[in-house]
């Protein structure tokens, strides 16, 4: 089954404790991206990757890092999380047209 | 650069029609439409490319007016399953991946 998986689905952490949210797709898509979703603001792009070892900033990259060492994986790293990073996060992969979204990760930073 | 969507929210009775608009201050290359049900991930509905084409499937269709830099999503004879938040996503060039921006969403509620 074609899918994008994310882990964990829910995470509660404390300020400053490094965390990684994993994202994996099985559709051999070159393009992958991370979004955060906040009420009234829609989906805002954090980072995207056009292919292995090619990443670039989206609209709200501050406080986040990514890496793309393999085509299927695109982890999101928060080196020192802060409360303003509490949000719902989605990973997406795509070819030229439609984006396939993962199920989401709800992150709470205390 | 975020596109503007209108209305912000709409409530319908089953069988009624709705139109959701998406407009941009920048020239558009393409417009995507997605629907997100509560607690779920967004799901792709359709993409419209520069050229003014209209697309649709079942009772959901969309148009793209590149001169006006806007797109409209048409939902006819709405069903309960149409409830959710609708997002437009805009691309400003054919340099794929860059400058793809989602709108803030339109919440649609269909009542029996």
Interface residues (C-beta under 8 A of the other chain):
Chain A: X31 X33 X35 X40 X41 X42 X43 X44 X45 X48 X50 X56 X59 X90 X96 X97 X98 X99 X100 X101 X102 X103 X104
Chain B: X1 X2 X32 X34 X40 X41 X42 X43 X44 X47 X87 X89 X96 X97 X98 X100 X101 X102 X103 X104 X105
